[in-house]
């Protein structure tokens, strides 16, 4: 395990939170949860039909010792989940609706988190982002003061680690959305023992260009400062002025970041997605995520192209988010 994960895993291991995985039939999920249980890091919960999962695990020669399996169609607290779902949806679902909806693994797993039976959820290996995020937004919902969830990546190479966001969720964020992403990204940075220095990115540095796009970033910076006056944040910046001290001295000599930013907020999803993939492919950084932020309880979305290691790591991150919420 990389140096990034060793201290996080140690903290999670000390608390032993339960994390639910709705995609119990997926081979990668089975292998990762088995490893998590064997390593004693957390308590995995798989969603699925027990005999089916046990048969598949046997075929893969995977041990399910220490792994809990919950079958929505045969769960002894199912009616409790139904009642909780109806109350949470506030008239948008009847008990009959709830019984049908909660047979869906992602909804069932999300209700386990909402009811405190699990500390967080990891899905997305076999489902779209929408299928993972929709139940979370309907049931867990965003924190007070946060109107939208956002997705960030931790970019890691050796001892270097940076936060990039939003790279996964909001296509065309408004100023308030960017501000929320910045404040929450700083909190995510702290999960990884990063002292957040937040740069709001643009194609302009401190008024070198002026347009509605740059005005939006300037406004977002001001809003973020109002939301968290203690936050070390500045903008608007071109990337080099945020990251290279010698460039910062020329372009933004009065900035408190001094060209040492480690949390980067992109002005749009296309910029964020392109930016993290360039760093990943050309810069050879490991991209860990997307990590969803802004929810009351942690739910994280895997890529459908993920591998066992991705599942293992995102589960640890999810558990750590639950400890820090």
C-alpha positions in Angstrom: 0.0 0.0 0.0 1.3 3.5 -0.9 2.5 5.9 1.8 -0.8 7.9 1.1 -3.0 5.0 2.3 -1.0 3.6 5.2 -1.9 6.2 7.8 -5.5 6.4 6.5 -5.9 2.6 6.6 -4.5 2.6 10.1 -7.1 5.1 11.3 -9.9 3.2 9.6 -8.7 -0.1 11.0 -8.8 1.3 14.6 -12.5 2.1 14.2 -13.7 -0.8 12.0 -16.6 1.0 10.2 -19.0 -1.0 8.0 -19.1 -0.1 4.3 -21.8 -1.4 2.0 -21.2 -2.6 -1.6 -24.4 -2.9 -3.5 -22.7 -4.8 -6.4 -22.1 -8.0 -4.6 -22.1 -10.1 -7.8 -19.2 -8.2 -9.4 -16.0 -10.2 -9.2 -13.9 -7.2 -8.4 -16.2 -6.3 -5.5 -16.0 -9.8 -4.2 -12.2 -9.9 -4.3 -11.8 -6.4 -2.8 -14.2 -7.0 0.0 -12.6 -10.3 0.8 -9.2 -8.6 1.0 -10.6 -5.8 3.2 -12.0 -8.3 5.6 -8.9 -10.4 5.7 -6.7 -7.4 6.3 -9.1 -6.4 9.1 -9.4 -2.8 7.8 -13.2 -2.5 7.8 -16.4 -4.5 7.9 -17.7 -5.1 4.3 -21.4 -5.5 3.6 -22.3 -7.1 0.3 -25.8 -6.7 -1.2 -27.1 -9.8 -3.0 -28.7 -13.2 -2.7 -26.6 -15.1 -0.2 -26.3 -18.5 -1.9 -25.5 -16.8 -5.3 -22.7 -14.7 -3.8 -21.3 -17.7 -1.9 -21.3 -19.8 -5.1 -19.6 -17.1 -7.1 -17.0 -16.5 -4.3 -16.3 -20.3 -4.2 -15.8 -20.3 -8.0 -13.3 -17.4 -7.7 -11.6 -19.1 -4.7 -12.4 -16.0 -2.6 -13.1 -16.2 1.1 -16.1 -14.4 2.5 -15.1 -14.8 6.1 -15.7 -11.5 7.9 -18.0 -10.3 5.0 -21.7 -9.7 5.8 -24.3 -10.4 3.1 -27.7 -8.7 3.1 -30.4 -9.9 0.7 -33.0 -7.1 0.2 -35.7 -9.7 -0.5 -34.9 -11.5 2.8 -33.7 -8.8 5.2 -35.2 -8.9 8.6 -35.2 -5.1 9.0 -36.6 -4.4 5.5 -39.9 -2.9 6.9 -37.8 -0.5 9.0 -36.0 0.6 5.8 -39.4 1.0 4.1 -40.7 3.2 6.8 -37.6 5.3 6.8 -37.6 5.7 3.1 -41.3 6.9 3.0 -40.5 9.4 5.8 -37.4 10.7 4.0 -39.2 11.1 0.7 -41.9 13.2 2.3 -44.9 12.1 0.3 -43.0 11.3 -2.9 -43.2 7.5 -2.3 -45.9 5.2 -0.8 -45.0 2.2 1.2 -45.8 0.1 -1.9 -43.4 2.2 -3.9 -40.7 1.9 -1.2 -40.9 -1.9 -1.1 -40.3 -2.0 -4.8 -37.6 0.6 -4.9 -35.7 -0.8 -2.0 -35.2 -4.1 -3.8 -32.8 -2.2 -6.0 -29.3 -2.7 -4.6 -28.2 0.9 -4.7 -31.3 2.2 -3.0 -31.2 -0.6 -0.4 -27.5 0.1 0.3 -28.1 3.8 0.5 -30.8 3.3 3.1 -28.4 1.1 5.1 -26.1 4.2 5.3 -28.9 6.6 6.1 -30.2 4.3 8.9 -26.6 4.1 10.4 -26.3 0.4 9.6 -23.3 1.2 7.4 -21.0 4.2 7.5 -20.7 4.6 3.8 -21.3 3.1 0.3 -19.2 2.2 -2.7 -20.8 1.5 -6.0 -20.3 2.1 -9.7 -18.4 -0.9 -10.9 -21.5 -2.1 -12.7 -23.7 1.0 -12.5 -23.6 4.4 -14.0 -22.7 7.5 -11.9 -26.4 8.5 -12.0 -27.5 5.2 -10.6 -25.1 5.6 -7.7 -25.6 9.3 -7.0 -29.4 9.5 -7.5 -30.3 7.4 -4.4 -27.7 9.4 -2.3 -29.2 12.7 -3.3 -32.8 11.5 -2.6 -32.0 9.8 0.7 -28.8 11.1 2.3 -28.9 14.5 0.6 -26.3 17.3 0.7 -25.0 19.0 3.8 -26.5 22.2 5.1 -25.1 25.0 3.1 -24.2 22.7 0.1 -26.7 22.7 -2.8 -24.8 20.3 -5.0 -22.4 17.4 -4.6 -19.1 17.5 -6.5 -16.4 15.0 -7.5 -12.7 15.4 -6.8 -9.6 13.3 -7.6 -6.5 13.0 -5.4 -3.5 13.1 -7.7 -0.6 11.2 -6.3 3.0 10.7 -7.4 5.6 9.7 -4.8 5.1 12.0 -1.9 3.3 14.6 -4.0 -0.5 14.8 -3.5 -3.0 17.3 -4.9 -6.8 17.7 -5.0 -8.4 18.4 -8.4 -12.1 19.3 -8.6 -14.8 19.3 -9.9 -13.8 16.6 -12.4 -16.9 14.3 -12.3 -20.3 15.9 -11.6 -21.2 19.5 -12.5 -20.9 20.3 -16.2 -21.3 24.1 -16.0 -21.1 25.2 -12.4 -22.2 28.7 -11.3 -20.1 30.9 -9.0 -21.8 29.5 -5.9 -21.3 25.9 -7.1 -17.5 26.6 -7.5 -17.4 28.1 -4.1 -19.1 25.1 -2.5 -16.7 22.8 -4.4 -13.7 24.8 -3.1 -14.8 24.7 0.6 -15.6 21.0 0.4 -12.4 20.1 -1.5 -10.4 21.8 1.3 -12.1 19.4 3.8 -11.4 16.5 1.5 -7.7 17.5 1.4 -7.6 17.3 5.2 -8.7 13.7 5.1 -5.4 13.0 3.3 -3.4 15.2 5.7 -3.0 17.9 3.1 -2.9 21.4 4.5 -5.3 23.0 1.9 -4.1 25.9 -0.2 -6.9 26.4 -2.7 -6.5 28.0 -6.1 -9.5 29.0 -8.2 -8.3 28.4 -11.8 -9.1 30.3 -15.0 -7.3 31.5 -18.1 -6.6 34.7 -16.4 -4.5 35.7 -13.4 -5.6 38.6 -11.3 -7.4 40.5 -14.0 -5.0 39.8 -16.9 -8.1 39.0 -18.9 -11.7 40.0 -18.4 -14.8 38.1 -19.4 -17.9 36.6 -17.9 -15.9 33.4 -17.3 -13.2 35.1 -15.3 -15.8 37.2 -13.4 -17.5 34.0 -12.4 -14.2 32.7 -10.8 -13.6 35.9 -9.0 -17.1 35.9 -7.6 -16.7 32.2 -6.6 -13.5 33.1 -4.7 -15.3 35.8 -2.8 -18.2 33.5 -1.9 -15.9 30.8 -0.7 -14.1 33.3 1.6 -17.5 34.3 3.0 -18.4 30.6 3.6 -15.2 29.9 5.3 -13.2 32.9 6.4 -10.3 30.7 7.6 -9.8 29.1 4.3 -6.5 29.7 2.5 -7.9 30.4 -0.9 -7.2 32.8 -3.8 -8.0 33.4 -7.4 -8.4 33.8 -10.2 -5.3 32.1 -11.4 -3.8 30.5 -14.4 -2.3 27.1 -13.4 1.3 28.2 -13.5 0.7 31.2 -11.3 -1.0 29.0 -8.7 1.7 26.2 -8.9 5.1 27.7 -9.7 6.5 30.1 -7.1 8.7 32.0 -9.6 5.6 32.7 -11.9 3.5 33.6 -8.9 6.0 36.3 -7.9 5.6 37.9 -11.3 1.9 37.4 -11.9 0.4 37.5 -8.4 3.0 38.9 -6.0 0.5 39.7 -3.3 -1.2 36.3 -3.2 -1.1 34.4 0.1 -0.6 31.1 -1.9 2.8 32.1 -3.2 2.6 29.6 -6.0 2.2 26.7 -3.6 -1.4 25.7 -4.2 -2.3 22.0 -3.6 -6.1 22.2 -4.2 -7.2 23.2 -7.7 -10.7 24.2 -8.5 -11.4 24.1 -12.2 -14.0 26.5 -13.8 -16.0 23.8 -15.6 -16.3 20.0 -15.8 -14.6 19.9 -19.2 -11.6 21.7 -17.8 -11.4 19.5 -14.7 -11.8 16.3 -16.6 -9.2 17.2 -19.2 -6.9 18.6 -16.5 -6.8 15.5 -14.3 -6.4 13.1 -17.3 -3.4 15.2 -18.6 -1.8 14.9 -15.2 -2.6 11.2 -15.1 -1.4 10.3 -18.6 1.4 12.8 -19.2 2.5 13.6 -15.7 2.2 10.0 -14.5 0.1 10.9 -11.4 -2.1 8.2 -10.0 -5.7 9.6 -10.0 -7.7 8.3 -7.0 -11.4 8.9 -7.3 -13.8 10.4 -8.1 -14.5 11.1 -4.4 -17.9 12.6 -4.0 -18.2 15.4 -1.5 -20.9 17.6 0.0 -23.2 14.7 1.2 -24.3 14.2 4.7 -22.8 10.7 4.7 -20.2 9.3 2.2 -21.2 7.6 -1.0 -18.5 7.1 -3.7 -18.7 6.2 -7.3 -16.3 3.7 -9.0 -15.5 3.7 -12.6 -17.0 0.8 -14.5 -13.4 0.1 -15.7 -12.1 -0.1 -12.2 -9.9 -2.9 -10.9 -9.7 -4.6 -7.5 -7.2 -2.2 -6.2 -9.4 0.8 -7.1 -12.3 -0.8 -5.1 -10.0 -1.5 -2.1 -8.6 2.1 -2.0 -12.0 3.8 -2.5 -13.5 1.8 0.3 -10.8 3.0 2.6 -11.3 6.6 1.6 -15.1 6.2 2.0 -14.6 4.8 5.5 -12.2 7.7 6.4 -14.8 10.2 5.1 -17.3 8.6 7.4 -15.0 9.0 10.4 -14.3 12.7 9.5 -17.9 13.8 8.8 
